């Protein structure tokens, strides 16, 4: 013991637990109501100097501390942690483990938890630089410290600001004169994440001078197809009337509100490289100005000259769109020409599989199974192989909508102008050239009967190891494509089902995990087994997973 140590001689009213080797003490300077400390009786400086028995009793005492805290408090969560050494914040050189109850609303943004020991690193879900997040607070001094002007270029591009606010907003509204595929690609995942967490995205662009690329609009339609209730797309039909707004507005509980008004179109150059000036409008600093920006957007979004952006409009726009050089007629168009990305190319394993698929079809096969280890690009392979003149319509089937969304993005890279659509519980675009369908939906008779048996020239069944299930069998037995491709990483079934029988006993190509590692396509791995004593026998199976309430 140490005579000067507050944990060696704690006051009696602070003691809530007396164990064999561990004491439970209420913190003298609590972070939150109920903040508890667990300390070894023996005066030992750090966790690494404690005995194994002391460490075990400290760990076991965490649950006890939680029970004691919950007798008098109703926390919504806990932080449990240890500071070891002065550099890590240890102020008393006697090992102590913090059990800190947390309450909803006790800080503005708790995401990242104990990572907050270095505040700017706390929330790894944001962009790396905390300075890019401009939060609107009641404290005007916080907003006043933000630079109003985003100057662009390599030192202060607009893109990180947009990403940060998309990651925190509940509502994003963009009005941009011109949009190119490169601009959509830069924020695609952030837009999808906004919609996935029930946020809303409103987007307005124009057809002035034919600068906006229809391929970019197709990609926005893809996002809308997957999140139809959360995305509204409109286009301003200019009729040669100048249309040059560039405004990005964000609202939501986490961010308050902020708008960027200026010169950046939705293109890679404008967002990440070009010298583009955008003025940041924060409500707590310029309430009237922010409301004017909002009002201006809403008026333009509802203007009689704006129409919904849909596939029919894009098709018509493609047919009448002039070349930019022709439409400008000597006037300078304010979008820097960008070289289109080269089309993706198959890697060595995919080339081998493609060659085998071509060979098996030449021999008359109408179905086949390809086994590729996870990470080798099964979806890419199907996109490459089905992109042939003889395969007009393509059906891609999977059991999870996340897979369908990822597949749609992949096919879009291969076929930028194709008509892609979803057929799920919420979205049913039966006329799409390439249809991405949920097996749970399409396998129902009412939906299958909407299609002729030969409606699709090429059918792809992802995760083919599920194919012996009734839903898959019903679908496979119904359609009569020119070719059916089964894809899986795990062809071996534990229930005795015969996958090859569904593909005409035709294993076209196989590259498993071990071969992929040996050829340098995948990294080696190690298995870790975790013991689980739970008996799952009596837990009911709901749809494709265990009943979550019963699991809890």
C-alpha positions in Angstrom: 0.0 0.0 0.0 1.0 3.6 -0.5 0.1 6.2 2.1 -0.4 8.9 -0.6 -2.6 6.7 -2.9 -6.3 7.6 -2.8 -7.2 4.1 -3.9 -5.2 2.3 -1.2 -7.3 4.1 1.5 -10.7 5.0 0.0 -13.3 6.7 2.0 -16.0 4.3 3.3 -18.8 6.2 1.5 -17.1 5.7 -1.8 -16.8 1.9 -1.5 -19.5 -0.2 -3.1 -17.7 -3.6 -3.5 -15.1 -5.5 -1.5 -13.8 -8.5 -3.3 -11.0 -10.9 -2.6 -8.4 -8.9 -4.5 -10.5 -6.0 -6.0 -12.3 -3.0 -4.6 -15.2 -1.2 -6.3 -15.1 2.6 -5.7 -17.3 5.5 -6.9 -15.1 7.9 -8.9 -14.5 11.2 -7.0 -14.7 13.2 -10.2 -17.4 11.3 -12.2 -17.6 11.7 -15.9 -21.3 10.8 -15.6 -23.7 9.8 -12.8 -22.7 6.3 -11.6 -19.1 6.4 -12.8 -17.3 3.5 -11.0 -13.7 2.4 -10.6 -12.4 -1.1 -10.1 -9.0 -1.2 -8.4 -6.8 -4.0 -7.1 -6.2 -4.0 -3.4 -2.5 -4.4 -4.0 -0.8 -1.1 -5.0 0.2 -1.9 -8.6 0.7 0.7 -11.2 -0.6 -0.9 -14.4 -2.5 -3.7 -15.9 0.7 -5.3 -17.1 2.1 -5.5 -13.6 -1.0 -7.1 -12.2 -1.1 -10.8 -11.6 -3.3 -13.0 -13.8 -5.6 -13.6 -10.8 -6.0 -9.8 -10.3 -6.7 -9.3 -14.0 -9.4 -12.0 -14.0 -11.1 -10.6 -10.9 -11.0 -7.1 -12.4 -12.7 -8.4 -15.5 -15.3 -10.4 -13.5 -16.1 -7.4 -11.5 -17.3 -5.4 -14.5 -20.6 -7.1 -14.5 -21.0 -6.6 -10.8 -20.3 -2.9 -11.2 -22.9 -2.7 -14.0 -25.5 -4.2 -11.7 -24.7 -1.8 -8.9 -24.9 1.2 -11.2 -28.2 0.1 -12.7 -29.8 0.0 -9.2 -29.8 3.8 -9.0 -29.4 4.8 -12.7 -30.7 4.0 -16.1 -27.8 4.2 -18.5 -28.2 3.6 -22.2 -24.7 2.2 -22.6 -21.3 1.9 -21.0 -17.6 2.7 -21.7 -15.1 0.4 -20.0 -11.5 1.3 -20.1 -8.1 1.6 -18.5 -5.5 4.3 -18.8 -1.9 3.0 -18.6 0.9 5.6 -18.3 0.9 9.3 -18.2 0.9 9.5 -22.0 -2.4 7.6 -22.0 -4.0 9.9 -19.4 -3.3 8.0 -16.1 -3.2 10.5 -13.3 -3.1 8.1 -10.3 -0.3 5.5 -10.4 -2.5 2.7 -9.1 -4.2 0.5 -11.7 -7.9 1.4 -12.0 -10.5 0.3 -14.5 -13.3 2.7 -15.4 -16.9 1.6 -15.8 -18.6 4.7 -17.1 -22.4 4.7 -17.7 -23.5 6.6 -20.8 -26.7 8.3 -21.4 -28.4 9.2 -24.7 -27.7 12.8 -25.4 -24.8 13.2 -23.0 -22.7 14.3 -26.0 -23.6 15.5 -29.4 -21.9 12.7 -31.3 -20.9 9.6 -29.3 -19.8 7.5 -32.3 -16.4 6.1 -31.9 -16.7 5.8 -28.1 -13.3 5.2 -26.4 -11.6 6.4 -29.5 -12.4 9.8 -28.1 -9.2 9.7 -26.1 -7.8 11.5 -29.2 -10.9 13.6 -30.0 -10.1 14.3 -33.7 -9.8 10.5 -34.2 -13.0 9.6 -32.4 -15.5 9.1 -35.2 -13.8 7.1 -37.9 -17.1 7.1 -39.8 -16.4 10.7 -40.8 -13.9 11.9 -43.3 -10.4 11.8 -41.9 -10.2 15.6 -41.3 -12.6 16.8 -38.7 -12.1 20.3 -40.0 -14.2 19.4 -43.1 -17.3 18.9 -41.0 -19.0 22.3 -40.5 -21.5 21.8 -37.8 -24.1 24.4 -37.0 -24.3 25.0 -33.3 -26.3 27.3 -31.1 -22.9 28.8 -30.1 -22.3 31.3 -32.9 -18.6 31.4 -32.1 -18.2 27.9 -33.3 -19.8 28.7 -36.7 -17.9 32.0 -36.8 -14.6 30.1 -36.6 -15.4 28.4 -39.9 -13.9 29.8 -43.1 -16.7 31.1 -45.2 -14.9 30.5 -48.5 -13.9 27.1 -49.8 -11.3 28.0 -52.4 -10.9 24.7 -54.3 -7.7 23.4 -55.8 -5.6 20.8 -54.1 -5.4 22.8 -50.8 -9.1 23.1 -50.2 -11.2 21.1 -52.6 -15.0 20.9 -52.1 -15.2 17.1 -52.3 -14.2 16.4 -48.7 -16.8 18.9 -47.4 -19.5 17.2 -49.5 -18.6 13.7 -48.3 -18.5 14.8 -44.6 -21.9 16.4 -44.7 -23.5 13.6 -46.7 -22.2 11.2 -43.9 -24.0 13.2 -41.2 -27.1 14.7 -43.0 -30.7 13.6 -43.1 -31.5 15.7 -46.1 -29.2 16.6 -49.0 -30.3 18.9 -51.8 -28.1 19.6 -54.9 -28.8 21.9 -57.8 -26.0 21.8 -60.4 -25.9 23.0 -63.9 -23.8 20.1 -65.2 -23.1 16.6 -64.0 -20.6 14.0 -65.4 -20.1 10.3 -64.5 -16.9 11.1 -62.6 -18.7 13.4 -60.2 -21.4 10.9 -59.4 -18.8 8.2 -58.8 -17.0 10.3 -56.3 -20.0 10.5 -54.0 -21.9 7.4 -55.0 -21.3 5.4 -51.8 -22.1 8.4 -49.6 -25.4 9.0 -51.4 -26.3 5.3 -50.9 -25.4 5.5 -47.3 -27.6 8.6 -46.8 -30.6 6.7 -48.3 -29.8 3.5 -46.4 -30.2 5.3 -43.1 -33.5 6.7 -44.2 -32.2 10.1 -45.3 -33.5 12.0 -48.4 -31.7 13.2 -51.5 -33.1 15.8 -53.9 -31.2 16.5 -57.0 -31.7 19.0 -59.9 -29.6 19.4 -63.0 -30.2 20.9 -66.4 -29.8 20.1 -70.1 -28.3 23.5 -71.0 -25.9 23.1 -74.0 -26.1 19.3 -73.7 -23.1 19.3 -71.3 -24.7 17.1 -68.7 -23.7 13.5 -69.5 -26.7 11.0 -69.8 -24.4 8.3 -68.4 -24.2 10.2 -65.2 -28.0 10.5 -65.1 -28.2 6.7 -65.6 -26.1 6.2 -62.4 -28.3 8.5 -60.4 -31.3 6.6 -61.6 -29.6 3.4 -60.4 -29.4 4.9 -56.9 -33.1 5.9 -57.1 -34.1 2.5 -58.2 -32.6 1.0 -55.1 -33.9 3.7 -52.8 -37.0 5.0 -54.5 -38.7 6.5 -51.4 -35.6 8.5 -50.5 -34.5 10.0 -53.9 -36.1 12.6 -56.1 -34.5 13.6 -59.3 -35.5 16.4 -61.6 -34.1 18.2 -64.6 -34.5 21.8 -65.7 -35.3 22.0 -69.4 -33.5 25.1 -70.4 -34.7 25.6 -74.0 -31.4 27.5 -74.6 -32.0 29.6 -71.5 -28.9 29.9 -69.4 -28.9 27.5 -66.4 -25.9 27.8 -64.1 -26.7 27.1 -60.4 -24.2 25.2 -58.2 -25.6 24.7 -54.8 -25.2 21.9 -52.2 -27.4 22.0 -49.2 -27.3 19.8 -46.1 -29.8 19.6 -43.2 -30.2 17.2 -40.3 -30.0 16.8 -36.6 -26.4 15.9 -36.6 -25.2 18.8 -38.8 -27.8 21.5 -38.2 -27.5 23.0 -41.6 -25.0 24.3 -44.1 -25.0 25.2 -47.8 -22.2 25.7 -50.3 -23.0 28.1 -53.1 -20.5 28.8 -55.9 -18.9 27.5 -58.9 -18.4 23.7 -58.6 -20.4 21.4 -60.9 -20.7 17.8 -60.1 -17.6 16.6 -61.9 -14.3 15.2 -60.7 -12.3 18.2 -61.8 -14.6 20.8 -60.2 -14.8 18.9 -56.9 -11.2 17.8 -56.4 -8.8 19.7 -58.6 -10.0 22.9 -60.2 -9.8 26.3 -58.7 -13.5 26.7 -57.7 -14.8 29.2 -55.2 -17.8 28.0 -53.1 -19.2 30.2 -50.3 -20.3 28.3 -47.1 -23.6 29.5 -45.6 -24.1 28.5 -42.0 -27.5 29.3 -40.4 -26.2 30.4 -37.1 -24.0 33.0 -38.9 -26.3 33.9 -41.7 -29.8 32.8 -40.9 -31.4 34.9 -43.5 -29.0 33.9 -46.2 -29.4 30.2 -45.5 -33.2 30.6 -45.7 -32.8 32.4 -49.0 -30.7 29.5 -50.4 -33.3 27.0 -49.2 -36.1 29.1 -50.7 -34.3 29.4 -54.0 -33.7 25.7 -54.3 -37.4 24.9 -53.5 -38.6 27.4 -56.0 -36.3 26.1 -58.7 -37.1 22.4 -57.9 -40.8 23.2 -58.4 -40.4 25.5 -61.4 -42.6 24.7 -64.3 -39.5 24.2 -66.4 -38.4 21.3 -64.3 -39.6 17.7 -65.0 -39.0 14.4 -63.3 -35.8 12.7 -64.4 -36.7 9.2 -65.6 -35.5 6.7 -68.2 -37.8 8.0 -70.9 -36.4 11.5 -70.5 -32.8 10.3 -70.6 -33.5 8.3 -73.8 -34.9 11.3 -75.5 -32.0 13.5 -74.2 -29.5 11.1 -75.7 -31.1 11.2 -79.1 -31.3 15.0 -79.3 -28.1 15.9 -77.3 -25.6 17.8 -79.4 -21.9 17.6 -79.1 -20.7 20.1 -76.6 -18.4 21.7 -79.2 -21.4 22.2 -81.5 -23.8 23.5 -78.8 -21.4 26.1 -77.4 -21.2 27.8 -80.8 -18.1 29.7 -79.8 -19.1 30.4 -76.3 -16.9 28.9 -73.5 -18.5 26.0 -71.8 -17.6 25.9 -68.1 -16.9 22.2 -67.8 -13.4 20.9 -68.3 -13.5 18.0 -70.7 -12.7 14.7 -68.8 -11.3 11.7 -70.5 -13.7 8.8 -69.8 -12.4 6.0 -67.7 -11.3 3.0 -69.7 -13.7 0.1 -69.5 -12.8 -2.5 -66.9 -10.9 -5.5 -68.1 -11.0 -9.1 -66.8 -8.0 -10.4 -64.8 -6.2 -13.6 -65.6 -8.5 -16.0 -63.7 -11.6 -14.3 -65.2 -10.1 -14.6 -68.7 -9.6 -18.3 -68.1 -13.2 -18.7 -66.9 -14.5 -16.6 -69.9 -12.6 -18.8 -72.3 -14.1 -21.9 -70.7 -17.6 -20.5 -70.8 -17.2 -19.7 -74.5 -15.9 -23.2 -75.1 -18.8 -24.9 -73.3 -21.4 -22.9 -75.2 -19.7 -23.8 -78.5 -20.1 -27.4 -77.5 -23.8 -26.9 -77.1 -24.1 -26.4 -73.3 -26.9 -24.2 -72.1 -26.0 -24.1 -68.5 -22.9 -24.3 -66.3 -21.4 -23.7 -62.9 -18.4 -21.6 -62.2 -16.7 -21.8 -58.8 -14.6 -18.8 -57.8 -13.2 -18.1 -54.3 -14.6 -15.0 -52.7 -12.7 -12.0 -53.9 -12.0 -13.2 -57.4 -14.9 -11.3 -58.9 -17.8 -13.6 -59.7 -20.2 -10.7 -60.4 -17.6 -9.1 -62.7 -17.2 -12.4 -64.5 -21.0 -12.6 -65.2 -21.1 -9.0 -66.4 -18.2 -9.7 -68.8 -19.7 -13.0 -70.1 -23.2 -11.8 -70.6 -22.1 -8.7 -72.5 -22.5 -10.3 -75.9 -24.7 -9.5 -78.9 -26.6 -12.8 -78.6 -27.7 -12.1 -75.0 -30.2 -9.3 -75.3 -31.9 -9.5 -72.0 -30.2 -10.7 -68.8 -31.6 -11.8 -65.4 -29.4 -11.6 -62.3 -30.9 -13.4 -59.3 -29.7 -13.3 -55.7 -31.2 -13.7 -52.2 -30.2 -10.4 -50.7 -30.9 -6.9 -52.0 -27.5 -5.7 -50.9 -26.0 -8.2 -53.5 -28.4 -6.9 -56.1 -27.4 -3.3 -55.5 -23.7 -4.2 -55.8 -24.3 -6.2 -58.9 -26.2 -3.4 -60.5 -23.2 -1.1 -59.9 -20.9 -3.6 -61.4 -23.0 -4.1 -64.6 -23.3 -0.3 -65.0 -19.5 -0.1 -65.3 -19.6 -2.6 -68.1 -22.8 -1.3 -69.8 -23.0 2.4 -69.1 -26.0 3.0 -71.4 -28.0 -0.2 -70.7 -31.5 -0.1 -69.1 -30.9 -1.6 -65.7 -33.7 -2.4 -63.2 -34.6 -4.0 -59.9 -37.3 -6.6 -59.2 -37.7 -6.7 -55.4 -40.4 -6.4 -52.8 -40.5 -2.6 -53.3 -39.2 -2.1 -56.9 -40.5 -3.9 -59.9 -39.0 -2.8 -63.3 -40.1 -5.7 -65.4 -39.1 -4.0 -68.7 -35.4 -3.6 -67.8 -32.9 -4.8 -70.3 -30.8 -6.2 -67.4 -33.0 -7.2 -64.4 -31.7 -7.7 -60.9 -34.2 -9.8 -59.0 -34.7 -11.0 -55.5 -35.4 -14.7 -55.6 -37.9 -14.4 -52.7 -40.0 -12.1 -54.9 -39.5 -13.4 -58.4 -40.0 -17.1 -57.5 -43.6 -16.4 -56.5 -46.0 -17.6 -59.2 -47.8 -14.2 -59.5 -44.5 -12.7 -60.5 -43.0 -15.5 -62.6 -46.1 -15.5 -64.7 -45.5 -11.9 -65.7 -42.6 -13.1 -67.8 -42.5 -15.4 -70.8 -40.3 -18.5 -70.2 -37.8 -17.2 -72.8 -38.0 -13.6 -71.6 -34.3 -13.7 -70.8 -31.4 -14.8 -73.0 -29.0 -15.2 -70.1 -29.8 -16.0 -66.5 -27.3 -15.6 -63.7 -27.9 -17.3 -60.3 -25.5 -15.9 -57.7 -24.7 -17.8 -54.5 -25.7 -20.9 -56.4 -25.1 -23.1 -53.4 -28.6 -22.0 -52.4 -30.0 -23.2 -55.7 -31.4 -26.5 -54.5 -33.9 -24.6 -52.3 -37.5 -24.5 -53.5 -37.5 -20.8 -54.4 -34.5 -21.2 -56.6 -35.7 -24.5 -58.2 -39.0 -22.9 -59.1 -37.2 -20.1 -60.9 -34.6 -22.3 -62.6 -37.3 -24.7 -63.8 -39.4 -21.9 -65.1 -37.1 -19.9 -67.4 -35.6 -21.2 -70.6 -32.6 -18.9 -71.4 -30.0 -19.5 -74.0 -27.6 -19.9 -71.1 -27.8 -20.2 -67.3 -24.7 -19.4 -65.2 -24.5 -20.6 -61.6 -21.9 -18.8 -59.5 -20.6 -19.8 -56.1 -17.6 -19.8 -53.9 -18.8 -22.8 -51.8 -20.2 -25.6 -54.0 -20.1 -28.3 -51.4 -23.5 -28.6 -49.7 -24.0 -30.2 -46.3 -27.6 -31.3 -47.0 -26.6 -33.6 -49.9 -28.1 -31.4 -52.5 -26.6 -31.8 -56.0 -25.8 -28.4 -57.5 -24.3 -29.7 -60.7 -27.6 -31.5 -61.6 -29.1 -28.0 -61.9 -26.4 -27.0 -64.4 -26.5 -30.0 -66.6 -23.7 -31.7 -64.6 -21.4 -29.0 -66.2 -18.6 -27.6 -64.0 -17.2 -25.1 -66.4 -14.4 -23.6 -64.3 -13.1 -23.7 -60.8 -10.5 -21.6 -58.9 -10.7 -22.2 -55.1 -9.2 -20.4 -52.2 -5.9 -22.3 -52.1 -5.2 -21.9 -55.8 -6.1 -18.2 -55.6 -3.6 -17.7 -52.8 -0.9 -19.6 -54.6 -1.4 -17.5 -57.7 -1.3 -14.2 -55.8 -4.9 -13.2 -56.1 -5.8 -13.6 -52.4 -3.9 -13.1 -49.2 -3.3 -16.1 -46.9 -5.5 -16.4 -43.9 -5.7 -17.9 -40.4 -8.8 -19.5 -38.8 -9.9 -18.6 -35.2 -12.4 -20.8 -33.5 -14.8 -19.3 -31.0 -16.6 -21.7 -28.6 -20.3 -21.2 -28.5 -22.4 -23.1 -25.9 -25.7 -21.8 -27.1 -28.3 -24.4 -28.2 -30.0 -23.0 -31.3 -32.3 -26.0 -31.8 -35.4 -24.3 -30.4 -34.8 -20.8 -31.9 -37.2 -20.3 -34.9 -36.0 -19.4 -38.3 -37.7 -16.3 -39.7 -37.3 -15.7 -43.4 -33.5 -16.0 -44.1 -32.3 -15.7 -40.5 -32.9 -16.6 -36.9 -35.6 -14.8 -35.0 -33.7 -11.8 -33.5 -36.0 -11.5 -30.5 -35.5 -15.1 -29.6 -31.7 -14.7 -30.0 -31.8 -11.8 -27.5 
